[in-house]
Amino acid sequence: MRSFYHYMMRYRGSGPKTDERRLADWMFEAHDFPKQSTSYDEVSRYLEWNIPFTEATQVFDRLWEDYLMNEG
């Protein structure tokens, strides 16, 4: 299973500034983000302590479900 970080990199790049893209871009720039993690708890805790924007945790929860369906 690929890490959640690697899954999220599909949302980076040009185009509309969606919440998914905002989160992916932030994850890319966050040097201490747990980039190898496949653990919901580890990524969720990191986001709760370092929240990049107000809706980030809701976006994460939605994308985590998609991640499990496509990567699990």
DRENGU-844526 format. One record per residue: residue in three letters; x, y, z of N, C-alpha, C in turn. Coordinates in pm, whole numbers, padded with zeros to 5 digits. Layout:
<sites>
+---------+--------+--------+--------+--------+---------+--------+--------+--------+--------+
: residuo :  neast : nnorth :    nup : caeast : canorth :   caup :  ceast : cnorth :    cup :
+---------+--------+--------+--------+--------+---------+--------+--------+--------+--------+
:     Ala :      X :      Y :      Z :      X :       Y :      Z :      X :      Y :      Z :
...
+---------+--------+--------+--------+--------+---------+--------+--------+--------+--------+
</sites>
This chain:
<sites>
+---------+--------+--------+--------+--------+---------+--------+--------+--------+--------+
: residuo :  neast : nnorth :    nup : caeast : canorth :   caup :  ceast : cnorth :    cup :
+---------+--------+--------+--------+--------+---------+--------+--------+--------+--------+
:     Met :  00084 : -00118 :  00000 :  00000 :   00000 :  00000 :  00089 :  00124 :  00000 :
:     Arg :  00060 :  00216 : -00089 :  00133 :   00343 : -00091 :  00094 :  00426 :  00031 :
:     Ser :  00180 :  00515 :  00069 :  00150 :   00603 :  00182 :  00041 :  00703 :  00142 :
:     Phe : -00024 :  00760 :  00242 : -00126 :   00861 :  00218 : -00065 :  00982 :  00146 :
:     Tyr :  00056 :  01018 :  00184 :  00126 :   01128 :  00119 :  00138 :  01103 : -00032 :
:     His :  00184 :  00986 : -00070 :  00200 :   00955 : -00213 :  00065 :  00954 : -00284 :
:     Tyr : -00036 :  00905 : -00218 : -00171 :   00911 : -00275 : -00213 :  01057 : -00300 :
:     Met : -00184 :  01145 : -00205 : -00226 :   01285 : -00215 : -00152 :  01363 : -00322 :
:     Met : -00036 :  01319 : -00363 :  00040 :   01394 : -00462 : -00031 :  01401 : -00597 :
:     Arg : -00133 :  01320 : -00619 : -00212 :   01330 : -00742 : -00290 :  01461 : -00749 :
:     Tyr : -00310 :  01526 : -00635 : -00387 :   01650 : -00630 : -00300 :  01775 : -00646 :
:     Arg : -00169 :  01762 : -00646 : -00080 :   01877 : -00661 : -00079 :  01924 : -00805 :
:     Gly : -00035 :  02048 : -00823 : -00014 :   02098 : -00958 : -00098 :  02220 : -00989 :
:     Ser : -00101 :  02250 : -01117 : -00175 :   02368 : -01161 : -00324 :  02335 : -01174 :
:     Gly : -00400 :  02439 : -01198 : -00544 :   02421 : -01210 : -00614 :  02492 : -01097 :
:     Pro : -00741 :  02463 : -01081 : -00820 :   02530 : -00977 : -00764 :  02502 : -00837 :
:     Lys : -00772 :  02599 : -00751 : -00721 :   02586 : -00614 : -00830 :  02522 : -00527 :
:     Thr : -00845 :  02391 : -00539 : -00943 :   02318 : -00459 : -00886 :  02292 : -00320 :
:     Asp : -00972 :  02252 : -00227 : -00924 :   02216 : -00093 : -00830 :  02096 : -00100 :
:     Glu : -00858 :  02004 : -00190 : -00770 :   01887 : -00207 : -00630 :  01932 : -00250 :
:     Arg : -00626 :  02024 : -00345 : -00496 :   02075 : -00391 : -00426 :  02153 : -00281 :
:     Arg : -00499 :  02235 : -00208 : -00440 :   02311 : -00098 : -00375 :  02218 :  00003 :
:     Leu : -00444 :  02109 :  00038 : -00391 :   02013 :  00134 : -00268 :  01942 :  00078 :
:     Ala : -00275 :  01898 : -00046 : -00162 :   01828 : -00109 : -00041 :  01920 : -00119 :
:     Asp : -00060 :  02044 : -00160 :  00051 :   02138 : -00170 :  00114 :  02163 : -00033 :
:     Trp :  00030 :  02177 :  00068 :  00081 :   02199 :  00203 :  00160 :  02077 :  00252 :
:     Met :  00107 :  01958 :  00227 :  00176 :   01836 :  00267 :  00314 :  01828 :  00200 :
:     Phe :  00322 :  01867 :  00075 :  00447 :   01865 :  00000 :  00549 :  01959 :  00063 :
:     Glu :  00503 :  02075 :  00109 :  00592 :   02176 :  00167 :  00627 :  02148 :  00313 :
:     Ala :  00546 :  02069 :  00383 :  00569 :   02041 :  00525 :  00679 :  01936 :  00540 :
:     His :  00797 :  01979 :  00575 :  00913 :   01890 :  00578 :  00902 :  01779 :  00682 :
:     Asp :  00824 :  01802 :  00788 :  00812 :   01699 :  00891 :  00681 :  01620 :  00882 :
:     Phe :  00608 :  01636 :  00771 :  00487 :   01556 :  00751 :  00525 :  01409 :  00746 :
:     Pro :  00446 :  01320 :  00808 :  00480 :   01175 :  00806 :  00456 :  01114 :  00668 :
:     Lys :  00549 :  01136 :  00578 :  00533 :   01102 :  00437 :  00527 :  00953 :  00407 :
:     Gln :  00574 :  00870 :  00496 :  00570 :   00725 :  00472 :  00453 :  00658 :  00542 :
:     Ser :  00370 :  00734 :  00610 :  00265 :   00677 :  00694 :  00146 :  00625 :  00613 :
:     Thr :  00095 :  00512 :  00662 : -00033 :   00458 :  00614 : -00132 :  00452 :  00729 :
:     Ser : -00100 :  00523 :  00838 : -00180 :   00520 :  00959 : -00271 :  00643 :  00969 :
:     Tyr : -00401 :  00619 :  00977 : -00497 :   00729 :  00995 : -00463 :  00810 :  01119 :
:     Asp : -00438 :  00743 :  01230 : -00411 :   00813 :  01356 : -00289 :  00902 :  01346 :
:     Glu : -00183 :  00854 :  01286 : -00060 :   00933 :  01277 : -00081 :  01058 :  01191 :
:     Val : -00142 :  01043 :  01076 : -00165 :   01157 :  00987 : -00267 :  01253 :  01049 :
:     Ser : -00372 :  01199 :  01106 : -00476 :   01282 :  01168 : -00418 :  01365 :  01283 :
:     Arg : -00339 :  01303 :  01368 : -00276 :   01377 :  01479 : -00187 :  01488 :  01427 :
:     Tyr : -00110 :  01459 :  01324 : -00022 :   01561 :  01266 : -00104 :  01680 :  01217 :
:     Leu : -00212 :  01651 :  01146 : -00297 :   01759 :  01094 : -00361 :  01839 :  01207 :
:     Glu : -00404 :  01772 :  01311 : -00466 :   01843 :  01423 : -00368 :  01938 :  01491 :
:     Trp : -00242 :  01901 :  01498 : -00141 :   01986 :  01560 : -00088 :  02094 :  01467 :
:     Asn : -00098 :  02072 :  01337 : -00037 :   02163 :  01239 : -00137 :  02206 :  01131 :
:     Ile : -00261 :  02222 :  01167 : -00368 :   02246 :  01069 : -00334 :  02362 :  00974 :
:     Pro : -00332 :  02334 :  00844 : -00294 :   02438 :  00748 : -00407 :  02534 :  00713 :
:     Phe : -00532 :  02489 :  00721 : -00648 :   02574 :  00696 : -00768 :  02512 :  00765 :
:     Thr : -00869 :  02591 :  00789 : -00982 :   02553 :  00872 : -01047 :  02421 :  00831 :
:     Glu : -01066 :  02398 :  00704 : -01138 :   02280 :  00656 : -01048 :  02157 :  00636 :
:     Ala : -00921 :  02168 :  00669 : -00824 :   02062 :  00637 : -00861 :  01926 :  00695 :
:     Thr : -00909 :  01922 :  00819 : -00940 :   01793 :  00878 : -01062 :  01728 :  00812 :
:     Gln : -01159 :  01808 :  00771 : -01274 :   01752 :  00699 : -01232 :  01701 :  00561 :
:     Val : -01146 :  01774 :  00494 : -01095 :   01732 :  00363 : -01016 :  01602 :  00380 :
:     Phe : -00933 :  01597 :  00482 : -00854 :   01477 :  00510 : -00945 :  01356 :  00532 :
:     Asp : -01046 :  01370 :  00616 : -01136 :   01257 :  00645 : -01202 :  01205 :  00517 :
:     Arg : -01245 :  01296 :  00433 : -01309 :   01255 :  00307 : -01209 :  01184 :  00216 :
:     Leu : -01089 :  01241 :  00204 : -00988 :   01181 :  00118 : -00933 :  01051 :  00174 :
:     Trp : -00932 :  01037 :  00305 : -00885 :   00911 :  00365 : -00975 :  00795 :  00322 :
:     Glu : -01105 :  00819 :  00320 : -01198 :   00714 :  00276 : -01168 :  00673 :  00132 :
:     Asp : -01143 :  00770 :  00047 : -01109 :   00741 : -00093 : -00975 :  00668 : -00101 :
:     Tyr : -00881 :  00710 : -00020 : -00749 :   00645 : -00014 : -00766 :  00497 :  00020 :
:     Leu : -00846 :  00465 :  00121 : -00865 :   00326 :  00160 : -00932 :  00245 :  00049 :
:     Met : -01027 :  00305 : -00019 : -01095 :   00235 : -00127 : -01004 :  00209 : -00245 :
:     Asn : -00913 :  00302 : -00276 : -00829 :   00289 : -00393 : -00693 :  00226 : -00367 :
:     Glu : -00646 :  00235 : -00244 : -00513 :   00185 : -00212 : -00516 :  00060 : -00125 :
:     Gly : -00625 :  00040 : -00055 : -00633 :  -00070 :  00042 : -00669 : -00194 : -00023 :
+---------+--------+--------+--------+--------+---------+--------+--------+--------+--------+
</sites>
